[in-house]
Amino acid sequence: MQDPKPINLTTTAEIRARGWVAEARDADGHLVSTQAWLEVCSTNENLKMLGEFIAEYETDRTVSVFPDVIAAKLAA
C-alpha cells in the first residue's frame, strides 16, 4: 500500500499541489470534494463548473478556491 492515509485527511497544501482548483471541507476540516480544471473544456465551461461547485457546497461546507492554480491553468 503506497499511501494508507484516507483521502478525507488530505491537506489543503496537498490538494493545491496536485493541481485542483477548489476544495470543500466539512466543519471538522475533512475533505469532502475537489474541483478540477478540465483541459478538454473551454475557460467558460470550467468557470461555470467552478461556480456550480461553489453553489453546491457553500451552504454547509467551507469552500476554498485557489486563484494561483487557476491562473497557472489559464497561462498554460
Backbone torsions as a table, in degrees:
resi	resn	phi	psi	omega
1	MET	NA	123.1	-177.1
2	GLN	-75.3	-49.1	-176.1
3	ASP	-138.3	94.4	-176.0
4	PRO	-75.8	-2.2	-178.8
5	LYS	-69.3	130.2	178.0
6	PRO	-61.4	145.4	-177.0
7	ILE	-59.7	-32.1	-177.5
8	ASN	-68.5	-10.7	177.7
9	LEU	-98.9	5.8	177.6
10	THR	-64.1	134.7	-177.8
11	THR	-79.3	162.1	176.4
12	THR	-60.3	-39.5	178.8
13	ALA	-60.8	-39.7	178.2
14	GLU	-67.2	-40.4	179.1
15	ILE	-62.8	-47.3	179.2
16	ARG	-61.1	-44.1	-179.0
17	ALA	-64.2	-28.4	179.4
18	ARG	-81.4	-4.2	175.2
19	GLY	93.2	8.0	175.6
20	TRP	-69.6	147.2	-177.3
21	VAL	-96.1	-14.2	179.2
22	ALA	-159.4	158.6	176.2
23	GLU	-142.3	156.1	174.1
24	ALA	-124.9	135.5	-179.9
25	ARG	-129.1	149.8	177.9
26	ASP	-81.8	-177.7	-176.3
27	ALA	-62.1	-24.9	178.9
28	ASP	-88.5	-1.0	179.6
29	GLY	87.8	8.8	178.4
30	HIS	-79.5	138.9	178.3
31	LEU	-66.4	128.7	-179.8
32	VAL	-106.4	-42.6	-177.1
33	SER	-159.8	160.3	175.7
34	THR	-132.5	161.3	178.2
35	GLN	-125.0	130.3	179.3
36	ALA	-98.1	161.3	170.6
37	TRP	-102.7	113.2	-174.1
38	LEU	-90.2	121.2	-178.1
39	GLU	-65.2	-26.0	-178.6
40	VAL	-79.8	-8.9	179.9
41	CYS	-103.7	155.4	176.9
42	SER	-72.8	166.4	177.4
43	THR	-58.6	-43.8	-179.8
44	ASN	-62.0	-40.5	178.8
45	GLU	-65.4	-41.7	178.0
46	ASN	-63.2	-42.4	179.5
47	LEU	-66.9	-35.9	176.5
48	LYS	-64.5	-44.8	178.4
49	MET	-63.2	-37.4	177.6
50	LEU	-64.6	-42.8	176.8
51	GLY	-61.4	-40.4	177.8
52	GLU	-66.1	-38.2	177.4
53	PHE	-61.6	-47.3	179.5
54	ILE	-61.3	-46.6	-179.1
55	ALA	-61.7	-36.3	-178.1
56	GLU	-68.1	-36.7	-172.1
57	TYR	-108.1	-11.8	-171.3
58	GLU	-67.7	-22.1	-175.7
59	THR	-75.6	-34.0	-176.8
60	ASP	-132.1	13.5	178.8
61	ARG	-136.5	165.4	172.4
62	THR	-97.0	120.8	-179.1
63	VAL	-106.1	130.5	175.2
64	SER	-118.7	129.4	176.2
65	VAL	-109.9	137.9	-176.2
66	PHE	-106.3	90.7	-176.0
67	PRO	-62.3	-29.7	178.4
68	ASP	-67.6	-35.8	177.0
69	VAL	-69.6	-41.2	178.0
70	ILE	-62.1	-44.6	179.2
71	ALA	-59.7	-40.6	178.6
72	ALA	-65.5	-38.3	178.3
73	LYS	-65.9	-39.1	-179.9
74	LEU	-69.3	-32.6	-178.2
75	ALA	-77.4	-20.0	-176.4
76	ALA	-72.6	NA	NA
